[in-house]
Amino acid sequence: MSRTLLALSALVMVLAAHAGQPEVSVSDARVRWLPGALPMAGYFVITSHVSGPLRLTGATSPAFGGVMMHRSVEEAGIARMVHVGGVDLPPDRPVAFAPGGYHLMLMQPRQDLHTGEEVPVTLRFSDDRTVTVGFRVMGAQDE
């Protein structure tokens, strides 16, 4: 009887530990501000805590007319951006969206943005889940 009680207690502790952990975590979310109607870049670190495969498939924001996922690549000494339709997120391994790699292109700002402000960005995933994150607007010198 006491072994069964001990096993149930251990199971409850494991489940309680996992209950507080989000299925997807995002940190260091920021927008690199540019003046006027120029496209801005969104950077962040994302980690999937889902046990199986998860794919980031896109993003939207009420602060911008369009949001696309891009990746910076260099071919034959020439740097360029390419559109990506999705980014696979391995379980419990952070994926960085950073200068020179994956990033969000935030186009057609719908309002004047100022450094220090926060804008919402909703990330979409292959399993129809969404996560809305506040992205801090920062100048290039703040990176």
C-alpha positions as CSV (number, residue, x, y, z in Angstrom):
1,M,0.0,0.0,0.0
2,S,2.8,2.5,0.9
3,R,4.6,1.8,-2.5
4,T,1.4,2.7,-4.3
5,L,1.0,5.8,-2.3
6,L,4.7,6.7,-2.9
7,A,4.3,6.1,-6.7
8,L,1.2,8.3,-6.8
9,S,2.9,11.1,-4.9
10,A,5.8,11.0,-7.3
11,L,3.4,11.1,-10.3
12,V,1.5,14.1,-8.8
13,M,4.8,16.0,-8.3
14,V,6.0,15.4,-11.9
15,L,2.6,16.5,-13.3
16,A,2.6,19.6,-11.1
17,A,6.1,20.5,-12.3
18,H,5.0,20.3,-15.9
19,A,1.7,22.0,-15.4
20,G,3.3,25.4,-14.8
21,Q,5.6,25.3,-17.9
22,P,4.2,26.9,-21.0
23,E,4.1,24.8,-24.2
24,V,6.0,27.6,-26.0
25,S,8.2,30.2,-24.4
26,V,9.5,33.4,-26.0
27,S,12.2,35.7,-24.7
28,D,14.2,38.7,-25.7
29,A,11.4,39.8,-28.1
30,R,12.2,43.1,-29.8
31,V,11.6,45.2,-32.9
32,R,14.5,47.1,-34.6
33,W,13.0,50.5,-35.2
34,L,13.5,52.3,-38.5
35,P,12.0,55.7,-39.4
36,G,9.0,56.3,-41.5
37,A,7.3,53.5,-43.4
38,L,10.5,51.4,-43.7
39,P,10.2,47.7,-42.9
40,M,11.4,46.8,-39.4
41,A,12.9,43.5,-38.2
42,G,11.6,41.4,-35.3
43,Y,14.0,39.3,-33.2
44,F,13.4,36.8,-30.4
45,V,14.3,33.5,-28.9
46,I,11.6,30.8,-29.0
47,T,11.6,27.4,-27.3
48,S,9.0,24.6,-27.8
49,H,8.3,22.5,-24.7
50,V,5.9,20.3,-26.7
51,S,7.1,16.6,-26.8
52,G,6.6,16.2,-30.5
53,P,7.3,18.3,-33.6
54,L,6.2,21.9,-33.7
55,R,6.6,24.3,-36.6
56,L,6.3,28.1,-36.4
57,T,4.3,29.0,-39.6
58,G,3.8,32.7,-39.4
59,A,3.0,35.9,-37.4
60,T,0.7,38.8,-37.4
61,S,0.5,42.2,-35.6
62,P,-2.1,44.9,-35.4
63,A,0.8,47.4,-35.4
64,F,1.9,46.4,-39.0
65,G,0.1,45.8,-42.3
66,G,2.1,42.6,-42.9
67,V,4.5,40.3,-41.2
68,M,6.7,37.7,-43.0
69,M,9.4,35.3,-41.8
70,H,12.7,35.6,-43.5
71,R,16.2,34.2,-43.2
72,S,19.4,36.0,-44.1
73,V,21.7,33.9,-46.3
74,E,25.0,34.5,-48.1
75,E,25.7,32.9,-51.5
76,A,28.8,33.6,-53.5
77,G,29.7,36.4,-51.1
78,I,26.3,38.2,-51.6
79,A,24.0,38.5,-48.6
80,R,20.2,38.5,-49.2
81,M,17.0,37.6,-47.5
82,V,14.8,34.7,-48.4
83,H,11.2,34.1,-47.4
84,V,10.6,31.0,-45.2
85,G,7.2,29.3,-44.9
86,G,8.0,27.8,-41.5
87,V,10.7,27.1,-38.9
88,D,10.9,23.7,-37.1
89,L,11.2,24.0,-33.4
90,P,12.9,21.0,-31.8
91,P,11.6,20.2,-28.3
92,D,13.4,22.1,-25.5
93,R,16.1,23.6,-27.9
94,P,16.0,27.4,-28.3
95,V,15.8,28.8,-31.8
96,A,17.1,32.4,-32.2
97,F,15.6,34.9,-34.6
98,A,18.5,37.3,-34.7
99,P,20.4,39.6,-37.1
100,G,22.1,37.6,-39.8
101,G,19.7,34.7,-39.5
102,Y,15.9,34.1,-39.1
103,H,13.9,37.2,-38.4
104,L,10.4,38.7,-38.9
105,M,10.0,41.4,-41.5
106,L,7.4,43.9,-40.0
107,M,6.0,45.9,-42.9
108,Q,3.8,48.9,-43.3
109,P,3.7,50.3,-39.7
110,R,0.1,51.4,-39.0
111,Q,1.2,54.0,-36.4
112,D,4.2,56.0,-35.4
113,L,6.4,53.7,-33.2
114,H,8.8,55.0,-30.6
115,T,11.7,53.3,-28.9
116,G,10.6,51.9,-25.5
117,E,7.1,51.0,-26.7
118,E,5.8,47.5,-26.8
119,V,3.8,46.1,-29.7
120,P,1.9,42.8,-29.8
121,V,2.9,40.1,-32.2
122,T,1.0,36.9,-32.5
123,L,3.0,33.8,-33.5
124,R,1.2,31.0,-35.4
125,F,2.1,27.3,-35.3
126,S,1.4,24.2,-37.4
127,D,-1.0,22.8,-34.8
128,D,-3.2,25.9,-34.9
129,R,-2.0,27.2,-31.6
130,T,-1.1,30.9,-31.3
131,V,1.0,32.8,-28.8
132,T,0.9,36.6,-28.5
133,V,4.1,38.3,-27.3
134,G,4.9,41.9,-26.5
135,F,7.9,43.0,-28.6
136,R,9.9,46.0,-27.3
137,V,10.7,48.7,-29.9
138,M,14.4,49.4,-29.8
139,G,16.9,51.5,-31.8
140,A,19.7,49.8,-33.7
141,Q,22.2,51.2,-31.2
142,D,20.3,49.4,-28.3
143,E,21.0,45.9,-29.8
